[in-house]
Amino acid sequence: MEDAADTPALAGANADLLRVHKTERRLELIGDGKILRSYDIALGDEAVAKARNVEAGGMIMIHGQNG
C-alpha cells in the first residue's frame, strides 16, 4: 500500500470507516468499502504500560499531526 505522502489528495472522496491493524501498525481510511488511503502508525509501548501498571491495548486514540 502506498504511503499518504505518495498519494494525491482525496478530492470528493468520503470516508466512513477507519480500520486499525495493530500487528501491522497500519491505519486504513475506508470509503464505499474500498481503501482510500493507508498510513503507517505508532502504537504505545508494552513496557511503558507495565511500568504505569495499566493494561496494554484497548482503546485507540487518534491524534492529528501536521507534516
C-alpha positions, 0 to 999 in steps of 0.5 A: 500500500502506498504511503499518504505522502505518495498519494494525491489528495482525496478530492470528493472522496468520503470516508466512513470507516477507519480500520486499525491493524495493530500487528501491522501498525497500519491505519486504513481510511475506508470509503464505499468499502474500498481503501482510500488511503493507508498510513503507517502508525505508532502504537504505545509501548508494552513496557511503558504500560507495565511500568504505569501498571495499566493494561496494554491495548484497548482503546485507540486514540487518534491524534492529528499531526501536521507534516 
